[in-house]
């Protein structure tokens, strides 16, 4: 399963937190300056780039050393 098959979803709360979810479950919550930086990146990114940003925030991405 890749990001195309099971993409991340995100939403912003009233107090500026970014809730990142996948498969209907919240994976992580980003707060403060990190949330503002993430939102800036999400605004500039296309759909694939946004998925990569969200994957990096959750720590759920390939690091290049898997076989």
Secondary structure as the mmCIF struct_conf table of DSSP 4:
data_model
#
loop_
_struct_conf.conf_type_id
_struct_conf.id
_struct_conf.beg_label_comp_id
_struct_conf.beg_label_asym_id
_struct_conf.beg_label_seq_id
_struct_conf.end_label_comp_id
_struct_conf.end_label_asym_id
_struct_conf.end_label_seq_id
TURN_TY1_P TURN_TY1_P1 UNK A 3 UNK A 5
BEND BEND1 UNK A 6 UNK A 6
STRN STRN1 UNK A 8 UNK A 12
TURN_TY1_P TURN_TY1_P2 UNK A 14 UNK A 15
BEND BEND2 UNK A 16 UNK A 16
STRN STRN2 UNK A 18 UNK A 22
TURN_TY1_P TURN_TY1_P3 UNK A 23 UNK A 24
STRN STRN3 UNK A 25 UNK A 30
HELX_RH_AL_P HELX_RH_AL_P1 UNK A 32 UNK A 44
BEND BEND3 UNK A 45 UNK A 45
HELX_RH_AL_P HELX_RH_AL_P2 UNK A 47 UNK A 58
TURN_TY1_P TURN_TY1_P4 UNK A 59 UNK A 59
BEND BEND4 UNK A 61 UNK A 61
BEND BEND5 UNK A 64 UNK A 64
#
